[in-house]
Amino acid sequence: MVFTHDTELALQAAVSLVNSGEPPDTLTSVAQLDAWYTGRSYTGRHDRDRAELDAVRALRPVLRALLTSERDRAVELVNAMLAEARALPQLVRHGSFGWHLHAVPPEAPLASRITVETAMAMVDVIRADEMSRLGVCADDGCGGLVLDLSRNRSRRYCSAACGNRNAVAAYRTRQAARP
């Protein structure tokens, strides 16, 4: 494991949220937000309304900027996010999760909790000098983010679809070059 469990979950949630904005947009309804919330193991307040959906959707460019920035810029963004939220890290344990950090109360709006949890996860990434674990998909036609938690740092594509598309294209190129 590269990072603690809660750090990995927060990074995976942030990447999936940012990637939900790639065509086709997969976060356009409250039902889709419900599925994202459940699939990403979030707990706490969840209003299940259009205002919450709009607030979460508005985070996508903010999180993209954070997750794709150079380390010094990421430090600035993390510090600003934590200060704005008046984050106060505390150890908590709930559900099936062991001890982990929360920095805003569970009744805080979902968009605030996502922002702070992502910023807290990025603290670990920055301190471990692991910014290279985050990047943009190697598929030229895709802008999705990639979170590489593999041991050998081999992940290049945001999804199996992008990886398969590039593998097929490379195969066809090799076949066309054969005499």
KAZI-V369625 format. One record per residue. N is the residue number from 1. OMEGA is omega in whole degrees, 0 to 359 (none if undefined). D_CENTER is the distance of its C-alpha to the mean C-alpha in Angstrom with 2 decimals. Layout:
N;OMEGA;D_CENTER  N;OMEGA;D_CENTER
This chain:
1;181;17.11  2;183;15.55  3;175;14.04  4;184;15.01  5;183;13.89  6;176;12.29  7;179;10.33  8;179;9.09  9;181;8.40  10;178;6.50  11;178;4.28  12;179;4.44  13;181;4.32  14;179;2.02  15;180;2.33  16;177;5.10  17;178;5.89  18;182;6.34  19;177;8.03  20;179;10.03  21;177;11.89  22;180;13.20  23;353;16.76  24;180;17.55  25;183;15.53  26;178;14.59  27;184;14.12  28;182;17.64  29;177;19.27  30;178;19.26  31;178;19.66  32;176;16.46  33;176;14.66  34;180;16.70  35;178;15.62  36;180;11.85  37;180;12.76  38;182;14.97  39;182;12.92  40;174;10.14  41;176;13.12  42;175;13.06  43;178;16.55  44;185;18.65  45;176;19.56  46;188;18.63  47;180;21.08  48;177;20.64  49;184;21.98  50;180;21.53  51;178;21.04  52;178;17.99  53;181;16.59  54;180;17.45  55;180;15.91  56;178;12.47  57;180;12.90  58;178;14.02  59;188;10.80  60;179;9.24  61;179;11.47  62;180;11.18  63;176;7.50  64;179;8.35  65;179;11.34  66;187;9.94  67;180;7.67  68;183;10.72  69;173;13.46  70;187;16.15  71;182;16.46  72;177;19.10  73;178;17.31  74;178;14.12  75;179;16.68  76;181;18.18  77;179;15.10  78;181;14.10  79;179;17.78  80;180;18.15  81;181;15.32  82;179;16.80  83;181;20.30  84;181;19.86  85;185;18.63  86;184;21.40  87;177;19.18  88;183;21.38  89;177;19.81  90;175;21.59  91;178;21.69  92;174;21.49  93;179;22.00  94;179;21.77  95;182;21.75  96;182;21.29  97;174;19.13  98;180;21.08  99;177;21.05  100;183;17.80  101;164;17.01  102;182;16.64  103;172;17.47  104;183;18.28  105;181;20.49  106;179;19.50  107;175;21.46  108;178;19.35  109;182;17.85  110;181;14.57  111;178;13.11  112;180;14.41  113;178;13.06  114;181;9.41  115;184;10.22  116;179;12.15  117;177;10.09  118;178;7.29  119;179;10.50  120;178;12.14  121;180;9.73  122;173;10.16  123;179;13.83  124;180;13.94  125;181;12.44  126;182;14.96  127;179;17.76  128;183;17.52  129;183;17.59  130;179;14.79  131;180;13.17  132;177;14.30  133;181;11.71  134;179;9.34  135;179;11.02  136;181;11.96  137;181;13.43  138;176;17.07  139;184;18.42  140;182;20.35  141;185;19.96  142;176;16.18  143;181;13.67  144;177;10.54  145;179;8.00  146;171;8.74  147;183;7.67  148;178;11.28  149;181;12.29  150;179;15.74  151;185;18.83  152;177;20.23  153;186;17.23  154;183;18.15  155;182;15.08  156;186;15.49  157;182;14.32  158;183;11.24  159;176;13.47  160;180;16.94  161;179;18.36  162;178;17.69  163;180;18.97  164;179;21.97  165;180;22.82  166;177;23.05  167;179;25.01  168;179;27.43  169;179;27.88  170;179;28.65  171;181;31.04  172;178;32.81  173;179;33.19  174;181;34.76  175;181;37.00  176;181;38.15  177;180;39.08  178;180;41.32  179;none;45.04
